[in-house]
Amino acid sequence: MFCEECGAEIMTGMKACPNCAATVTSAAPSPSPQIGNLLKARCQDAFQAMKIVAANPVGGLPGAFQSTEKRKAMEVGIAFAVVFEICAVIGLDLALPHWAGGPNFADVLKLLILGLVPFGALAGACALARKVLGASGGSTESDVFIAGTAVLPFGVVLLITGIVGFSNFEVIAIAAAFANAYSILILFSGCTRISGISEQRAAPAVPVILLITAWISKILFSAMF
């Protein structure tokens, strides 16, 4: 069941919410948890993870992943991918000049599909790296969590690009530099501290993962637009 006050998940038998200490009115498990409470709980988990990783992308990432269950961590990664998708669609909508009169439905649909590519490519590349480089840990859930966290900074860059416009190149360049650095640190930390890939192998693997993701995204973007 879920807390009526904050939406946090409550295990059977608990008398108070572990998150906000609100009194549990019924200890019986809910047969069908409300979707709204579940979404609220995952948004809170995602926000907490985002604060941890933003403050310390290297040491904070494994801590954020290990502080929750694998399934919840995967859902947090998906939540990050959704935020990236929203930022990408809004940013490109504002930035692309041929959409000055407003994009049509087909263009928006293409962007929604295209926004899934970096996230999917990163998750697949992380999984492939685990298999090829002899990782001692990691899982599909960790791949999704790492990929969702790594694409989020680039979503912020796309949103900033749409807001300030391509004419403010310096602002975009600064934001892109920070995003690139954060994504590299996140991927390296994820590969070494979550997936268990050695640092010697992870060092060349991270730029390869980013290049493959950028290459696939460029090809599909060119094909669709």
Secondary structure, 3 states (H helix, E strand, C coil): CECCCCCCECCCCCCECCCCCCECCCCCCCCCCCHHHHHHHHHHHHHHHHHHHHHCCCCHHHHHHHCCCHHHHHHHHHHHHHHHHHHHHHHHHHHCHHHCCCCCHHHHHHHHHHHHHHHHHHHHHHHHHHHHCCCCCCCHHHHHHHHHHHHHHHHHHHHHHHHHCCCCHHHHHHHHHHHHHHHHHHHHHHHHHHCCCCHHHHHHHHHHHHHHHHHHHHHHHHHHC
